[in-house]
Amino acid sequence: MDPSINVLGTALKTCSDDPKTGWFRDGCCNTDNTDRGVHTVCVVVDDAFLTFSSSAGNDLTTPRLEYNFPGLKAGDRWCLCASRWKQALEEGCAPPVDLEATHRRTLEIIELSVLEMHAL
């Protein structure tokens, strides 16, 4: 597992325990080399983002119990793929980011200044 450090250089905070999120379903946006999607951005989803994600081929509202995924609703916090967040940004519907709960590996894909403009 990559060290649990956030984009601000301090200890990674929990993103969500309800629903339980993260690549490891540990509540944090931790990652490692098996996480090809880089699920490292802690966001608060809203209806605009959920609609965008569904139209882009990733329905996040429907429960998928075989993956321990409860389905999301507006207001839920979730560890999102960095590339999906960046795509949503380009489409004008990027959800707000919790910088303290966003893993530093995100910075390989998104600049800190961009994340800061969308911080909670």
Secondary structure, DSSP 8 states (H G I E B T S, - for coil): ----BBTTSSB-----BTTB-STTSSSS----TT-TT-EEEEEE--HHHHHHHHHTT---SS-BGGGTB----TT-EEEEEHHHHHHHHHTT----B-GGGSBGGGGGTS-HHHHHHTB-
